Amino acid sequence: MTAVSDNDNSPLTHAAIWALERLAQQRYGRDAPTLNWSVAQELRSAGLVSVPANGRGGASITQAGQDFLRARAES
């Protein structure tokens, strides 16, 4: 995968950004999408999502993840 190069200096791949955006969308009566292991690791390493230690349940967006998405929306 290649790094993102559209108006931001993010080291995240397009897949990771896409996954983060999908996690941020409100879902009525549906679970959050399951993340690919490498994408989950990438987002977790960047501090944008947190994943339960026991591996159960979905990833949740951290404050840093919300700030990242807000900055992308403003640019």
LOPALO-565377 format. One record per residue: residue in three letters; x, y, z negated of N, C-alpha, C in turn; residue number from 1. Coordinates in Angstrom, 1 decimal. Atoms other than C-alpha are relative to their C-alpha. Layout:
<recs>
{'ALA' {X Y Z} {X Y Z} {X Y Z} NUM}
...
</recs>
This chain:
<recs>
{'MET' {0.8 -1.2 0.0} {0.0 0.0 0.0} {0.9 1.2 0.0} 1}
{'THR' {-0.8 -1.2 -0.1} {1.1 3.5 0.6} {-0.5 1.0 -1.0} 2}
{'ALA' {0.3 -1.0 1.0} {1.2 6.4 -1.8} {-0.9 1.1 0.7} 3}
{'VAL' {0.9 -1.0 -0.5} {-1.4 9.2 -1.4} {0.9 1.2 0.4} 4}
{'SER' {-0.7 -1.2 -0.4} {-0.2 12.3 0.5} {-0.9 1.1 0.4} 5}
{'ASP' {0.9 -1.0 -0.4} {-3.2 14.4 0.9} {-0.2 1.1 -1.1} 6}
{'ASN' {0.1 -1.1 0.9} {-2.7 17.7 -1.0} {0.2 -0.2 -1.5} 7}
{'ASP' {-0.4 0.2 1.4} {-1.6 16.2 -4.3} {1.2 -0.8 0.0} 8}
{'ASN' {-1.3 0.7 0.1} {1.6 14.8 -5.6} {-0.2 -1.3 -0.8} 9}
{'SER' {0.4 1.2 0.8} {-0.1 11.7 -7.1} {0.8 -1.2 0.5} 10}
{'PRO' {-0.7 1.2 -0.4} {2.0 8.5 -7.1} {-1.0 -1.2 0.2} 11}
{'LEU' {1.0 1.1 -0.1} {-1.3 6.5 -7.0} {-0.3 -0.4 1.5} 12}
{'THR' {0.4 0.5 -1.3} {-2.3 4.4 -4.0} {-1.4 0.4 0.3} 13}
{'HIS' {1.3 -0.3 -0.4} {-5.4 5.1 -2.0} {-1.0 -1.0 -0.7} 14}
{'ALA' {0.9 1.0 0.6} {-6.9 1.9 -3.5} {-0.2 0.3 -1.5} 15}
{'ALA' {0.2 -0.4 1.4} {-6.3 3.1 -7.1} {-0.9 1.2 -0.1} 16}
{'ILE' {0.9 -1.1 0.0} {-7.9 6.4 -6.4} {-1.4 -0.3 0.3} 17}
{'TRP' {1.3 0.4 -0.4} {-10.8 4.8 -4.7} {-0.7 -0.7 -1.2} 18}
{'ALA' {0.6 0.8 1.2} {-11.3 2.4 -7.7} {-0.3 1.0 -1.1} 19}
{'LEU' {0.3 -0.9 1.1} {-11.1 5.3 -10.2} {-1.3 0.8 0.4} 20}
{'GLU' {1.2 -0.7 -0.4} {-13.7 7.2 -8.2} {-1.3 -0.8 -0.2} 21}
{'ARG' {1.1 1.0 0.2} {-16.0 4.1 -8.2} {-0.3 -0.1 -1.4} 22}
{'LEU' {0.3 0.2 1.4} {-15.6 3.7 -11.9} {-0.7 1.3 -0.6} 23}
{'ALA' {0.6 -1.3 0.5} {-16.6 7.4 -12.4} {-1.5 0.1 0.4} 24}
{'GLN' {1.4 -0.2 -0.5} {-19.9 7.0 -10.5} {-1.0 -0.7 -1.0} 25}
{'GLN' {1.0 0.5 0.9} {-23.0 6.5 -12.7} {-0.7 -1.2 0.7} 26}
{'ARG' {0.6 1.2 -0.5} {-24.5 3.1 -12.3} {-1.2 -0.3 -1.0} 27}
{'TYR' {1.2 0.2 0.8} {-28.1 2.5 -13.5} {-0.3 -1.5 0.0} 28}
{'GLY' {0.2 1.5 0.1} {-28.4 -1.1 -14.8} {1.0 -0.9 0.6} 29}
{'ARG' {-1.1 0.8 -0.6} {-25.2 -2.3 -13.2} {1.3 0.2 -0.7} 30}
{'ASP' {-1.3 -0.1 0.6} {-21.8 -3.1 -14.5} {0.9 0.8 0.9} 31}
{'ALA' {-1.1 -0.7 -0.7} {-18.7 -1.2 -13.5} {0.6 -1.1 0.9} 32}
{'PRO' {-0.6 1.0 -0.9} {-16.9 -2.8 -10.6} {1.3 -0.6 -0.6} 33}
{'THR' {-1.2 0.7 0.5} {-14.2 -5.4 -11.3} {1.2 0.5 0.8} 34}
{'LEU' {-1.2 -0.5 -0.6} {-10.7 -4.1 -10.6} {0.9 -1.1 0.4} 35}
{'ASN' {-1.1 0.9 -0.4} {-8.0 -6.0 -8.7} {1.0 0.2 -1.1} 36}
{'TRP' {-1.0 -0.1 1.0} {-5.3 -6.8 -11.1} {1.1 1.0 0.2} 37}
{'SER' {-1.1 -1.0 -0.2} {-2.6 -4.7 -9.5} {-0.6 1.5 0.0} 38}
{'VAL' {0.6 -1.3 0.1} {-5.0 -1.7 -9.2} {-0.2 0.4 -1.5} 39}
{'ALA' {0.3 -0.2 1.5} {-6.0 -2.1 -12.9} {1.3 0.4 -0.7} 40}
{'GLN' {-1.3 -0.3 0.6} {-2.3 -2.2 -13.8} {0.5 1.4 0.3} 41}
{'GLU' {-0.5 -1.3 -0.5} {-1.5 0.9 -11.7} {-0.8 1.1 -0.8} 42}
{'LEU' {0.8 -1.0 0.7} {-4.4 2.9 -13.3} {0.3 0.0 -1.5} 43}
{'ARG' {-0.4 0.0 1.4} {-3.5 1.7 -16.8} {1.3 0.6 -0.3} 44}
{'SER' {-1.4 -0.5 0.2} {0.2 2.5 -16.4} {0.0 1.5 0.2} 45}
{'ALA' {0.1 -1.5 -0.2} {-0.8 6.0 -15.2} {-0.8 0.6 -1.2} 46}
{'GLY' {0.8 -0.6 1.1} {-3.0 6.4 -18.3} {-1.3 0.5 0.4} 47}
{'LEU' {1.3 -0.5 -0.5} {-6.1 6.9 -16.3} {-1.2 -0.8 -0.4} 48}
{'VAL' {1.1 0.9 0.5} {-8.1 3.9 -17.6} {0.5 -0.8 -1.2} 49}
{'SER' {-0.4 0.9 1.1} {-8.1 1.8 -20.7} {-0.8 -1.3 0.3} 50}
{'VAL' {0.6 1.3 -0.2} {-8.8 -1.9 -20.6} {0.1 -0.7 -1.3} 51}
{'PRO' {0.0 0.7 1.3} {-9.9 -4.0 -23.6} {1.2 -1.0 -0.1} 52}
{'ALA' {-1.1 0.9 0.2} {-7.1 -6.0 -25.1} {-0.3 -1.5 0.2} 53}
{'ASN' {0.4 1.4 -0.2} {-9.1 -9.2 -24.9} {-0.3 -0.4 1.4} 54}
{'GLY' {0.2 0.2 -1.4} {-9.6 -8.8 -21.2} {-1.5 -0.1 0.3} 55}
{'ARG' {1.4 0.1 -0.3} {-13.4 -8.9 -21.6} {-0.5 1.5 0.2} 56}
{'GLY' {0.5 -1.3 -0.2} {-15.5 -6.0 -20.4} {0.7 0.7 1.1} 57}
{'GLY' {-0.6 -0.7 -1.1} {-14.7 -3.5 -17.8} {1.0 1.1 -0.5} 58}
{'ALA' {-0.9 -1.1 0.3} {-12.1 -0.7 -17.7} {-0.9 1.3 -0.2} 59}
{'SER' {0.6 -1.3 0.2} {-13.1 2.7 -18.9} {0.9 1.1 0.2} 60}
{'ILE' {-0.8 -1.1 -0.4} {-11.9 6.0 -17.7} {0.4 0.8 -1.3} 61}
{'THR' {-0.5 -0.8 1.1} {-9.7 8.0 -20.2} {-0.2 1.5 0.3} 62}
{'GLN' {0.1 -1.4 -0.2} {-9.7 11.7 -20.6} {0.9 0.5 1.1} 63}
{'ALA' {-1.0 -0.4 -1.0} {-6.6 11.9 -18.4} {-0.6 -0.4 1.4} 64}
{'GLY' {0.7 0.4 -1.3} {-8.6 10.0 -15.7} {-1.0 0.9 0.4} 65}
{'GLN' {1.0 -1.0 -0.3} {-11.4 12.4 -15.9} {0.6 1.3 0.5} 66}
{'ASP' {-0.7 -1.2 -0.4} {-9.0 15.3 -15.7} {0.5 -0.1 1.5} 67}
{'PHE' {-0.5 0.3 -1.4} {-7.4 13.7 -12.6} {-1.1 0.1 1.0} 68}
{'LEU' {1.1 -0.1 -0.9} {-10.7 13.3 -10.9} {-0.5 1.5 0.2} 69}
{'ARG' {0.5 -1.4 0.0} {-11.8 16.9 -11.8} {1.0 0.8 0.9} 70}
{'ALA' {-1.0 -0.7 -0.8} {-8.5 18.2 -10.3} {-0.1 -0.3 1.5} 71}
{'ARG' {0.2 0.3 -1.4} {-9.0 16.3 -7.1} {-1.2 0.6 0.6} 72}
{'ALA' {1.2 -0.6 -0.5} {-12.5 17.6 -6.8} {0.1 1.5 0.3} 73}
{'GLU' {-0.2 -1.5 -0.1} {-11.3 21.2 -7.2} {0.9 0.3 1.2} 74}
{'SER' {-1.0 -0.3 -1.1} {-8.6 20.9 -4.5} {-0.6 -0.2 1.4} 75}
</recs>
